[in-house]
């Protein structure tokens, strides 16, 4: 995509690999909660703290997390895209006319 859009390839690679480890639990939690809106109330579940983490519990909640992660990614992409667009428009330099 970087080649097709004629973007700086190094910056695209760097920006695509940004990771903030302390934010991972928050992102997982928000993804799970956002997935609850897409899953019917009967199959939607609440996160309960447990020291026992099993494959069964992961399997039961994976669909809700998956839908939520896609939703969160789209919402975050649109929000940060609009924020970036707005900031670029506000901070745009005035061009000097060339004579």
N, C-alpha and C positions, 0 to 999 in steps of 0.2 A: 504494500500500500504506500509505503514511503516513496518508492520509486515512481509509482503511478501519479502520486500527488506532488511529486518533485519537492519533497521535504528533505531537510538535513537528516541523513540517515543516522549519524552518530547521536544526535539529540533524540531521535525517535527511539533508539535502542535504550538510551539512558532513561528517558521518561517512562518507557514501558516496564522497566524493572524497578521502579520505586517501591520500596517496602518499608512500612513503619511497624515493626513488631509489636509495640505496645497497643496499637490500634486493632490488631487481629481479633482479640476477644470481642471488642465492641462491634466490629464488622460482622462477625459470625452471629452475635446476638441479634443485631438489627436485621440481618438477612433472614434469620429464623422467624422473627416477629413479622417482618414484611410478608413472608410466605404464608402466614396465618390468614391474611386477607384473601388469598387465592384458593386456599384449601377450604372445603366445606367445614362448618362448625363441628360436625360429628367426628371428622377425621383429624381436625386440627388439635394439637396438644400443646400444653404448657411445659416449659422447661422446669424440671424439678432437679434440685441438686442431689446428687447421689455419688457415693464413692465408687459405686460399681458401674462401669461403663461397658456395655456389652454390644456385640454386633447386632443383636435384636433391637436394642434401643436406637442404634444408629440407623438401621434399616427402616424403622417405623417413622423416623423424623427426617429422613433424607429428602423426600419429595418436597416437604414444606420448606426446608432450607434451600433446595435448588431453585424453587420458584421465587423465593425471597431474594436470593443472591442475584438472580437475573433482574428482578425488579429494582433492587438497590443499585445495581450497576447502571441501569438505564437512567434512573432518577439522578444519581450522582453525576453521570456523564452530561446530562442536560443541564443540571444546576451549575457545574463547574465550567461548562462550555459557555453558558450565558454570562456567568461572572467574568470569565476571561474576555469575552467579546465586549462586555460593558467597560471593563477596565482599559482595554485597548482603545476603545472609542473615546473615553474620557481623557486618556493620557496621550492621545495622538499628537505628534509634533506638527507644527505648522510648516508647510513646505515653502521654501523661498523660491519665487519665480526666477527662472533663468532667462536672461536677456541676450 
